[in-house]
Amino acid sequence: MTADDPVGATGGPEYQVAIVGGGPVGMGLALELGLRGVRCAVVERHERPQPIPKGQNLTQRTMEHFRSWGVESAVRSARVMPADAPTSGVTAYGTLLGDYWYPWWRRSALRPYYYADNERLPQYCTEEVLRAAASSDRNVDCLIGWTATSVIDEGSSVAVEIEGRGRDSPKMLRAQYVVGCDGSRSMVREQAGIELRRTDHDKAMVLLVFRSAELHRLLTERHPDASFFNVLHPDLDGYWQFLGRVDDQGQWFFHAPVEAARSGTPDAAACERLVRAAVGAHVDVAFDYIGVWDLRFASARRYRRGRVFVAGDAAHSHPPYGGYGINTGFEDARNLGWKLAAALRGWAGEGLLDSYDAERRSVFESTSADFIEAFIERDRRFVRSFDPDADREAFERAWSSRQVRDDGVATFEPHYEGSPVVLGPPGGVSSARGSHSLAARPGHHLPPCALSAAAAPAARSVDPAADVSDLLGRDFSLVALDAPPAWVEGFQSAAALSGIPLVVLTDSFDGDRRQYGCRLALVRPDHYVAWAGRRAPKDPAAILATATGH
């Protein structure tokens, strides 16, 4: 098998998973699968990542994924901003240099609930790191410069036809599963017959990438603790002008509604006026890129059909409000990857693969409705109700109140309380809206906690006072805190009988570990809690069966 002939003269390998689209989500999924020993191919038409600075804000949870995939250090080294550069934002009224502003989107405040710090770098830098890592994984074939043209679910496998530029004829790949990570115009989604639900705001938006040393100086002096800026202007009726640093050398990106874009891409002069009006000053502007996109929300009505799945923008897309897009896509990859590996290894029930749709689609729909669309509507109500020129006192009271309540980061806590493979609270509903807690809660991400080195399995060597994240395996883990041996043995026996790989971490129930509020916690491969209890369950086998989709 070669880059010119990825299938080979004899029909080539039978891939376990074929991934169509090698952007950040596709390469992230390839790493998740490759590290689990799953043989996969990634088909990507672009020779190099596209140099448009989108998807810059990487959450703590995303950095946990990178840590799990072994690329955290490489991603941080690829940053184009200094290591100590701010990762928070500012919301301003009217113009960036106006009288009214407050700090916004301070993800660093959530650090106690995650195992890693957040990061900021352009998507193309992240993609380069992921591509390099996937290309070096012996279980992953990166077919760069090839385009998937058709996908056919044949029942027992899926056929993917691919074409390469400058090659004589198309090739055919076959895999047990196919995942479309091929963007909002996904060919995989369309050929699988998965319907897309759209909500169009009938609003054209311009994306500008430009250089301005003067703007760099102005905002460094005025807002040294911020890297991105949301301008709330009364004329825009709740829609944002959104500007952010690409690097510390004066490159910026800028999104804004532009009515004139209906008749085509606006010219440079119009774009200069737009930037200067948002800033509130005459700054130098030299454009690297001018483009237009439509502000709309889209979500696939299902994320799975037979042996075909969709993830990332192929499954859902929305405006770049709050940095949800790329981070949501990485969570898709982490969620789906371990479930596909479990199915291929034979210990997953049929319901486990279905749970990918149940969990991730619910979270995206909540992200869209409870956060992004809610931001637009809330801001619309504000600019329609308050005007500093008409009633400054009332405006300032309302503006001050916004500073206290502008807590999108604090309430964005995706969880799977309503998942069919989680033993969550009665009536639980999976959602993006939640609360951050240091307890081990079913359906929620397991928070950090120091465990002693003795908690590690005998075959593993770790530093003293290691964090629980350093000890969790790639499969299910049972965290047992001062739990009698019989409690643990019940899970071990049930797992052995079912062929479910299980790592056991035992430690004392004292110190920071009391925060978990339980003696036993069954943790999934993606570090979400499947079940937690203060005492031994009556039927550990039933818990494991539910958690694995049986």
C-alpha positions as CSV (number, residue, x, y, z in Angstrom):
1,M,0.0,0.0,0.0
2,T,1.3,3.5,-1.0
3,A,0.1,7.0,-1.0
4,D,-0.6,6.6,-4.8
5,D,-2.4,3.3,-4.2
6,P,-4.0,3.4,-0.7
7,V,-6.0,0.2,-1.4
8,G,-3.2,-1.9,-3.0
9,A,-3.2,-4.4,-5.8
10,T,-5.0,-7.2,-3.8
11,G,-7.8,-5.0,-2.6
12,G,-5.9,-3.9,0.5
13,P,-6.6,-4.0,4.2
14,E,-10.1,-4.3,5.5
15,Y,-10.2,-1.1,7.6
16,Q,-12.2,-1.2,10.8
17,V,-13.1,2.5,10.6
18,A,-12.8,4.9,7.6
19,I,-12.9,8.6,8.5
20,V,-14.0,11.0,5.7
21,G,-12.5,14.4,6.5
22,G,-9.1,15.0,8.1
23,G,-9.7,18.3,9.8
24,P,-9.3,18.6,13.5
25,V,-12.2,16.4,14.4
26,G,-11.3,13.7,11.9
27,M,-7.7,13.6,13.0
28,G,-8.7,13.6,16.7
29,L,-11.0,10.6,16.1
30,A,-8.2,8.8,14.3
31,L,-5.9,9.4,17.3
32,E,-8.6,8.1,19.7
33,L,-9.1,5.0,17.6
34,G,-5.4,4.4,16.7
35,L,-4.4,4.5,20.4
36,R,-7.0,1.8,21.0
37,G,-5.5,-0.4,18.3
38,V,-8.3,0.2,15.8
39,R,-7.1,0.1,12.2
40,C,-8.5,3.2,10.4
41,A,-8.0,5.4,7.3
42,V,-8.5,9.1,7.1
43,V,-9.4,10.6,3.7
44,E,-8.6,14.3,3.4
45,R,-8.6,16.3,0.2
46,H,-6.5,19.3,1.4
47,E,-2.8,18.9,1.2
48,R,-2.4,21.4,4.0
49,P,-4.7,22.8,6.7
50,Q,-6.6,25.9,5.5
51,P,-4.8,29.1,6.9
52,I,-8.0,30.8,8.2
53,P,-7.7,31.5,12.0
54,K,-10.9,29.9,13.3
55,G,-11.5,27.6,16.2
56,Q,-8.9,29.3,18.4
57,N,-10.3,28.9,21.9
58,L,-9.5,25.4,23.2
59,T,-11.2,24.6,26.5
60,Q,-9.8,22.7,29.4
61,R,-11.9,19.7,28.4
62,T,-10.3,19.8,24.9
63,M,-6.9,20.0,26.4
64,E,-7.8,16.9,28.4
65,H,-8.5,15.1,25.1
66,F,-5.1,16.2,23.8
67,R,-3.5,14.9,27.0
68,S,-5.2,11.6,26.5
69,W,-4.0,11.5,22.9
70,G,-0.4,12.3,23.8
71,V,-0.3,15.7,22.0
72,E,-0.9,18.2,24.7
73,S,2.7,19.4,24.9
74,A,2.9,19.6,21.1
75,V,-0.3,21.6,20.8
76,R,1.0,24.1,23.5
77,S,4.3,24.4,21.7
78,A,2.5,25.2,18.5
79,R,0.8,28.3,19.9
80,V,1.5,31.6,18.1
81,M,0.8,33.7,21.2
82,P,3.2,33.8,24.1
83,A,2.7,31.2,26.8
84,D,1.5,33.8,29.3
85,A,-0.9,35.5,26.8
86,P,-4.5,36.1,28.1
87,T,-7.2,33.6,27.1
88,S,-10.2,35.7,28.4
89,G,-12.4,38.2,26.6
90,V,-14.2,41.5,26.9
91,T,-17.7,42.6,26.1
92,A,-18.0,46.2,25.1
93,Y,-21.0,48.4,24.3
94,G,-21.0,50.6,21.2
95,T,-17.3,50.4,20.4
96,L,-14.2,48.7,21.8
97,L,-12.8,52.0,23.0
98,G,-16.2,53.2,24.5
99,D,-17.0,53.8,28.1
100,Y,-18.8,50.5,28.9
101,W,-17.1,47.1,29.0
102,Y,-16.5,44.2,31.3
103,P,-14.5,40.9,31.4
104,W,-16.1,38.0,29.6
105,W,-15.7,34.3,29.0
106,R,-13.1,33.7,31.7
107,R,-12.5,29.9,31.2
108,S,-9.6,30.0,33.6
109,A,-12.1,30.3,36.4
110,L,-13.0,26.6,35.7
111,R,-9.5,25.2,36.1
112,P,-10.3,23.4,39.4
113,Y,-12.8,21.1,37.6
114,Y,-10.5,19.9,34.9
115,Y,-7.1,18.3,34.5
116,A,-5.5,20.8,32.2
117,D,-5.4,24.5,31.5
118,N,-7.2,26.0,28.5
119,E,-5.2,27.2,25.5
120,R,-5.5,29.5,22.5
121,L,-4.1,29.0,19.0
122,P,-5.4,29.1,15.4
123,Q,-7.2,25.9,14.2
124,Y,-4.6,25.4,11.4
125,C,-1.9,25.1,14.1
126,T,-3.9,22.5,16.0
127,E,-4.5,20.6,12.8
128,E,-0.8,20.4,11.9
129,V,-0.1,18.8,15.3
130,L,-2.9,16.3,15.0
131,R,-2.0,15.4,11.4
132,A,1.6,14.7,12.4
133,A,0.6,12.6,15.4
134,A,-2.0,10.6,13.3
135,S,0.5,10.1,10.5
136,S,3.0,8.5,12.9
137,D,0.4,6.1,14.4
138,R,0.9,2.7,12.9
139,N,-2.8,2.0,13.1
140,V,-3.8,5.0,11.0
141,D,-3.4,5.6,7.3
142,C,-3.6,9.3,6.4
143,L,-4.7,9.5,2.8
144,I,-3.9,13.2,2.2
145,G,-4.9,14.6,-1.2
146,W,-7.7,12.1,-1.7
147,T,-11.4,13.0,-1.9
148,A,-14.2,10.7,-0.9
149,T,-16.9,10.7,-3.6
150,S,-19.4,8.1,-2.4
151,V,-20.3,6.1,0.6
152,I,-22.4,2.9,0.4
153,D,-23.5,1.0,3.5
154,E,-23.5,-2.6,2.3
155,G,-24.9,-4.1,5.5
156,S,-21.8,-6.0,6.7
157,S,-19.4,-3.2,5.7
158,V,-19.3,0.2,4.1
159,A,-17.7,1.0,0.8
160,V,-16.0,4.4,0.3
161,E,-14.9,5.5,-3.2
162,I,-12.0,7.9,-3.3
163,E,-10.3,9.9,-6.0
164,G,-6.9,11.5,-5.9
165,R,-5.8,14.5,-7.9
166,G,-3.6,13.5,-10.8
167,R,-4.4,9.8,-10.3
168,D,-5.8,7.7,-13.1
169,S,-8.8,6.1,-11.5
170,P,-10.8,6.1,-8.3
171,K,-10.1,3.6,-5.6
172,M,-12.5,1.7,-3.2
173,L,-12.0,1.4,0.5
174,R,-14.0,-0.9,2.7
175,A,-14.5,-0.5,6.4
176,Q,-16.7,-1.9,9.1
177,Y,-17.8,1.6,10.0
178,V,-17.5,5.1,8.4
179,V,-17.5,8.4,10.2
180,G,-18.2,11.6,8.2
181,C,-16.1,14.5,9.6
182,D,-16.4,16.3,6.3
183,G,-17.9,19.6,7.3
184,S,-21.2,21.3,7.1
185,R,-21.8,20.3,3.5
186,S,-21.0,16.7,4.4
187,M,-21.2,14.2,1.5
188,V,-21.3,11.3,4.0
189,R,-24.3,12.7,5.7
190,E,-26.2,13.3,2.5
191,Q,-25.4,9.9,1.0
192,A,-26.4,8.2,4.2
193,G,-29.8,9.9,3.9
194,I,-29.4,11.8,7.2
195,E,-31.7,14.8,7.2
196,L,-30.3,18.2,8.3
197,R,-32.5,20.6,10.3
198,R,-31.6,24.2,9.7
199,T,-32.5,27.4,11.5
200,D,-31.6,30.4,9.3
201,H,-31.3,33.9,10.9
202,D,-31.3,35.5,7.5
203,K,-28.1,37.3,8.4
204,A,-24.9,37.5,6.3
205,M,-21.7,37.8,8.2
206,V,-18.3,38.9,7.1
207,L,-15.1,37.2,8.2
208,L,-12.0,39.4,8.0
209,V,-8.4,38.5,8.7
210,F,-6.2,41.6,8.9
211,R,-3.1,43.1,10.3
212,S,-3.0,46.3,12.4
213,A,-0.1,47.3,14.6
214,E,-2.0,50.3,15.9
215,L,-5.0,48.2,17.0
216,H,-2.5,45.8,18.7
217,R,-1.1,48.8,20.6
218,L,-4.5,50.3,21.5
219,L,-6.0,47.2,22.9
220,T,-2.8,46.0,24.7
221,E,-2.9,49.3,26.6
222,R,-6.6,49.3,27.3
223,H,-7.3,45.6,27.7
224,P,-4.1,43.8,28.6
225,D,-5.9,40.8,30.1
226,A,-8.0,40.0,27.0
227,S,-7.4,38.4,23.6
228,F,-10.9,38.5,22.1
229,F,-13.6,41.1,22.1
230,N,-17.4,41.1,21.7
231,V,-18.9,44.5,20.6
232,L,-22.6,44.9,21.4
233,H,-23.9,47.7,19.2
234,P,-27.5,48.9,19.4
235,D,-27.9,49.0,15.6
236,L,-27.2,45.2,15.2
237,D,-30.2,44.1,17.3
238,G,-28.4,41.6,19.4
239,Y,-25.9,40.2,16.8
240,W,-22.3,40.5,17.7
241,Q,-19.2,42.1,16.2
242,F,-16.5,39.7,17.3
243,L,-12.8,40.4,17.1
244,G,-9.8,38.5,18.4
245,R,-6.1,38.3,18.3
246,V,-4.5,35.7,16.0
247,D,-1.0,36.4,17.3
248,D,1.0,39.0,19.2
249,Q,2.3,40.6,16.1
250,G,-0.8,42.5,15.1
251,Q,-2.9,39.9,13.2
252,W,-6.6,39.8,13.9
253,F,-9.9,38.2,12.9
254,F,-13.2,39.9,12.8
255,H,-16.8,38.7,12.4
256,A,-19.7,41.1,11.9
257,P,-23.2,41.3,10.2
258,V,-23.0,42.9,6.8
259,E,-26.2,43.6,4.9
260,A,-24.2,44.6,1.8
261,A,-22.8,41.1,1.6
262,R,-26.0,39.9,0.1
263,S,-24.9,41.2,-3.2
264,G,-21.4,39.7,-2.9
265,T,-18.2,40.0,-0.8
266,P,-17.7,43.6,0.4
267,D,-14.7,45.5,-0.9
268,A,-11.7,46.4,1.3
269,A,-12.8,50.0,1.8
270,A,-16.2,48.9,3.2
271,C,-14.4,46.4,5.5
272,E,-12.0,49.1,6.7
273,R,-15.0,51.3,7.7
274,L,-16.6,48.4,9.5
275,V,-13.5,47.6,11.6
276,R,-12.8,51.2,12.5
277,A,-16.5,51.7,13.5
278,A,-16.3,48.7,15.8
279,V,-13.0,49.8,17.4
280,G,-14.1,53.5,17.7
281,A,-10.9,54.8,16.2
282,H,-9.1,55.2,12.9
283,V,-6.6,52.3,12.9
284,D,-4.4,51.0,10.1
285,V,-5.9,47.9,8.4
286,A,-4.2,45.5,5.9
287,F,-6.4,42.6,4.9
288,D,-5.1,39.0,4.5
289,Y,-8.6,37.5,3.9
290,I,-12.2,38.7,3.3
291,G,-15.0,36.2,3.2
292,V,-18.8,35.9,3.9
293,W,-20.8,33.3,5.6
294,D,-24.5,32.9,6.6
295,L,-25.5,32.9,10.2
296,R,-27.5,29.8,10.7
297,F,-27.8,26.8,13.0
298,A,-27.9,23.3,11.6
299,S,-28.2,19.9,13.3
300,A,-28.5,16.4,11.8
301,R,-31.7,14.7,12.9
302,R,-29.6,11.7,13.8
303,Y,-25.9,11.1,14.2
304,R,-26.0,7.5,13.1
305,R,-27.6,5.5,10.3
306,G,-26.5,1.8,10.2
307,R,-22.8,1.7,9.9
308,V,-22.4,5.4,9.1
309,F,-21.9,8.1,11.7
310,V,-21.4,11.9,11.5
311,A,-19.3,14.1,13.8
312,G,-18.2,17.7,14.1
313,D,-19.6,20.1,11.6
314,A,-21.1,17.2,9.6
315,A,-23.4,16.6,12.5
316,H,-23.9,20.2,13.8
317,S,-22.9,23.7,13.0
318,H,-23.5,27.2,14.5
319,P,-22.1,30.7,14.5
320,P,-18.7,31.2,16.2
321,Y,-20.2,32.5,19.4
322,G,-18.2,31.5,22.5
323,G,-15.8,29.0,20.9
324,Y,-18.2,26.0,21.1
325,G,-17.7,24.6,17.6
326,I,-14.3,23.0,17.5
327,N,-14.5,21.9,21.2
328,T,-17.9,20.3,20.6
329,G,-16.4,18.4,17.7
330,F,-13.5,17.0,19.7
331,E,-16.0,15.8,22.4
332,D,-17.8,14.0,19.6
333,A,-14.6,12.3,18.6
334,R,-13.8,11.2,22.2
335,N,-17.4,10.0,22.8
336,L,-17.6,8.0,19.6
337,G,-14.1,6.7,19.5
338,W,-14.2,4.5,22.6
339,K,-17.7,3.2,21.7
340,L,-16.6,2.1,18.2
341,A,-13.5,0.4,19.7
342,A,-15.7,-1.4,22.2
343,A,-18.0,-2.6,19.4
344,L,-15.1,-3.8,17.4
345,R,-13.5,-5.6,20.4
346,G,-16.8,-7.4,21.0
347,W,-17.8,-6.2,24.5
348,A,-20.3,-3.5,23.5
349,G,-24.0,-4.0,23.3
350,E,-25.9,-2.6,20.3
351,G,-27.2,0.2,22.5
352,L,-23.7,1.6,23.1
353,L,-23.3,2.8,19.5
354,D,-26.8,4.3,19.6
355,S,-25.9,6.2,22.7
356,Y,-23.5,8.4,20.7
357,D,-26.5,10.0,19.1
358,A,-28.5,10.2,22.3
359,E,-25.7,11.9,24.2
360,R,-24.1,14.2,21.7
361,R,-27.1,15.4,19.8
362,S,-28.9,16.4,23.1
363,V,-25.8,18.3,24.2
364,F,-25.5,20.2,20.9
365,E,-29.2,21.1,20.8
366,S,-28.9,22.5,24.3
367,T,-25.7,24.4,23.3
368,S,-27.6,25.9,20.4
369,A,-30.8,26.8,22.3
370,D,-29.6,27.5,25.8
371,F,-26.4,29.4,25.0
372,I,-25.8,30.7,21.4
373,E,-29.4,31.6,20.5
374,A,-30.1,32.6,24.1
375,F,-27.1,35.1,23.9
376,I,-28.6,36.6,20.7
377,E,-32.1,37.0,22.2
378,R,-30.8,38.3,25.6
379,D,-28.6,40.9,23.9
380,R,-31.5,41.9,21.6
381,R,-33.7,42.5,24.6
382,F,-31.0,44.6,26.2
383,V,-30.2,46.9,23.3
384,R,-34.0,47.4,22.6
385,S,-34.6,48.2,26.3
386,F,-31.7,50.4,27.4
387,D,-30.0,53.4,25.8
388,P,-27.3,55.5,27.6
389,D,-28.3,58.5,25.6
390,A,-32.0,58.2,26.6
391,D,-31.6,57.1,30.3
392,R,-28.0,56.7,31.4
393,E,-28.9,55.7,35.0
394,A,-31.2,52.9,33.9
395,F,-28.6,51.7,31.3
396,E,-25.8,51.7,33.8
397,R,-27.9,49.6,36.3
398,A,-28.7,47.1,33.6
399,W,-25.1,47.0,32.3
400,S,-23.8,46.4,35.8
401,S,-26.3,43.6,36.2
402,R,-25.0,42.0,33.0
403,Q,-21.5,41.8,34.4
404,V,-22.8,39.7,37.3
405,R,-25.0,37.5,35.2
406,D,-22.9,37.0,32.0
407,D,-21.9,33.6,33.2
408,G,-22.0,31.4,30.1
409,V,-18.8,29.8,31.0
410,A,-20.0,28.9,34.6
411,T,-23.2,27.3,33.4
412,F,-21.8,25.5,30.3
413,E,-21.2,22.0,31.7
414,P,-22.2,19.3,29.2
415,H,-23.5,16.2,30.8
416,Y,-25.3,12.9,30.0
417,E,-27.7,12.6,33.0
418,G,-30.4,11.3,30.6
419,S,-28.2,8.9,28.7
420,P,-29.4,5.3,28.2
421,V,-25.9,4.1,29.2
422,V,-25.7,6.2,32.4
423,L,-27.3,5.3,35.7
424,G,-28.2,9.0,36.3
425,P,-30.8,10.6,38.5
426,P,-34.5,9.8,37.9
427,G,-35.9,11.9,35.1
428,G,-32.4,13.1,34.2
429,V,-32.0,15.0,30.9
430,S,-28.7,15.3,28.9
431,S,-27.8,18.9,28.4
432,A,-25.1,21.5,27.9
433,R,-26.4,23.4,30.8
434,G,-25.3,22.3,34.3
435,S,-23.2,23.2,37.3
436,H,-19.6,22.6,38.1
437,S,-19.1,20.4,41.1
438,L,-16.2,18.4,42.5
439,A,-18.5,15.5,43.3
440,A,-18.5,12.3,41.2
441,R,-21.9,12.5,39.6
442,P,-23.3,9.9,37.1
443,G,-23.4,11.5,33.7
444,H,-20.9,14.1,34.5
445,H,-17.2,14.5,33.9
446,L,-15.0,13.1,36.7
447,P,-13.3,16.1,38.4
448,P,-9.6,16.1,39.3
449,C,-8.5,14.5,42.6
450,A,-5.1,13.5,44.0
451,L,-4.7,9.8,44.5
452,S,-1.7,8.2,46.2
453,A,0.8,6.3,44.0
454,A,-0.4,3.1,45.7
455,A,-3.8,3.6,44.0
456,A,-2.2,2.7,40.6
457,P,-2.5,-0.9,39.3
458,A,0.6,-2.9,40.1
459,A,1.9,-2.8,36.5
460,R,2.0,1.0,36.4
461,S,4.5,3.3,37.9
462,V,3.4,6.9,38.7
463,D,4.6,9.8,40.8
464,P,3.4,10.2,44.3
465,A,0.1,12.1,44.7
466,A,-0.8,11.5,41.1
467,D,-4.0,12.9,39.8
468,V,-6.8,10.4,39.1
469,S,-6.6,11.3,35.4
470,D,-3.1,9.9,35.2
471,L,-4.3,6.6,36.5
472,L,-7.5,6.1,34.6
473,G,-7.1,3.5,31.8
474,R,-8.4,3.6,28.3
475,D,-11.2,1.4,29.2
476,F,-13.6,1.4,32.2
477,S,-12.2,2.2,35.6
478,L,-13.6,1.6,39.1
479,V,-12.5,4.2,41.7
480,A,-12.8,2.5,45.1
481,L,-12.3,4.6,48.2
482,D,-12.1,2.7,51.5
483,A,-14.3,0.1,49.8
484,P,-14.4,-3.5,51.3
485,P,-12.7,-6.0,48.9
486,A,-16.1,-7.7,48.3
487,W,-17.5,-4.5,46.8
488,V,-14.7,-4.4,44.3
489,E,-14.7,-8.1,43.6
490,G,-18.3,-7.9,42.6
491,F,-17.4,-5.5,39.7
492,Q,-14.3,-7.4,38.8
493,S,-16.1,-10.7,38.5
494,A,-19.0,-9.2,36.5
495,A,-16.5,-7.5,34.1
496,A,-14.5,-10.7,33.6
497,L,-17.6,-12.7,32.8
498,S,-18.7,-10.1,30.2
499,G,-15.2,-9.5,28.7
500,I,-15.3,-5.8,29.8
501,P,-11.8,-4.5,30.5
502,L,-11.8,-2.8,33.9
503,V,-9.0,-1.0,35.8
504,V,-9.5,-0.7,39.6
505,L,-8.0,2.2,41.5
506,T,-8.2,1.8,45.3
507,D,-7.4,4.5,47.9
508,S,-8.6,5.9,51.2
509,F,-11.7,8.0,51.6
510,D,-10.0,11.1,53.1
511,G,-8.5,14.4,52.1
512,D,-9.6,15.8,48.7
513,R,-11.2,12.4,47.9
514,R,-14.1,13.2,50.1
515,Q,-15.2,15.7,47.6
516,Y,-16.4,12.8,45.4
517,G,-19.1,12.0,47.9
518,C,-19.1,8.3,47.1
519,R,-17.1,5.1,47.9
520,L,-17.4,3.6,44.4
521,A,-17.4,5.4,41.0
522,L,-17.5,3.5,37.7
523,V,-15.8,5.8,35.2
524,R,-16.1,5.5,31.4
525,P,-13.2,5.6,28.9
526,D,-14.0,9.2,28.2
527,H,-13.8,10.0,31.9
528,Y,-17.5,10.5,32.4
529,V,-19.0,8.8,35.4
530,A,-21.4,6.0,34.5
531,W,-22.5,5.1,38.1
532,A,-21.5,6.2,41.6
533,G,-22.6,4.9,45.0
534,R,-21.9,5.1,48.7
535,R,-22.2,1.3,49.2
536,A,-22.0,-1.9,47.2
537,P,-24.7,-2.2,44.5
538,K,-27.0,-5.2,44.6
539,D,-26.1,-6.2,41.0
540,P,-22.8,-4.9,39.6
541,A,-23.4,-7.0,36.5
542,A,-26.5,-5.0,35.7
543,I,-24.6,-1.7,36.1
544,L,-21.9,-2.8,33.7
545,A,-24.5,-4.1,31.3
546,T,-26.3,-0.7,31.2
547,A,-23.0,1.2,30.9
548,T,-22.0,-0.9,27.9
549,G,-25.3,-0.7,26.1
550,H,-26.6,-4.3,26.7
